[in-house]
Amino acid sequence: MSKLDSKVKFRQQNINKKINYQWIITITIITLFIAMILSYVSLLFMDILSLTGAIIILLIIVFLGVFFDLLGIAVTAANETPFHSMASSKVKGSKESIFIIRNASSVANFFNDVIGDIAGIISGSASSAIIIKMMIDSEGRELVTSIVLGGIIASLTVGGKAIGKEIALNHSNAIVYRIALIISIIDFKKR
């Protein structure tokens, strides 16, 4: 232990919080089935659609991954304090916002890892399907096409997530509030 380690003490917010193994097992199983279904559907669409349609579907998948990554970052960066004053004034969506922030680990895990990572994996398999479709049409240019398409998808994903993280960090409370409003509307319709 260095001198710095003995002098500096950091307060851990969740030090006594138990690991939710049930959530981990549940989300792992859910992810397995969601990934299999979405992979099947995306590959099915890649076979049915034209090359242009397949590229549009691929871009939508990449956009969804970026969007849900933005939501997950916003949830982990949001501050609970302003929502308490909103809840005391009975503002719609404030209680849901507090619930989301208090469960940030699970919510961010779902948005970032389940939806975001599945979108990344599916975009890779969709890219492969597009490359195969292009290989059928072109003769001998598939290597260049494969390299260019892989680079474009990777750059759109990484660049989009970088922009999304900046937006999420700068507007985290507003984003969480909008998620909570959607949840409150859905919950109100169920009642």
Secondary structure, 3 states (H helix, E strand, C coil): CCHHHHHCCCCCCCCCCCCCHHHHHHHHHHHHHHHHHHHHHHHHHHHHCCHHHHHHHHHHHHHHHHHHHHHHHHHHHCCCHHHHHHHHCCCCCHHHHHHHHHCHHHHHHHHHHHHHHHHHHHHHHHHHHHHHHHHHHCCCCHHHHHHHHHHHHHHHHHHHHHHHHHHHHHCHHHHHHHHHHHHHHHHHHHC
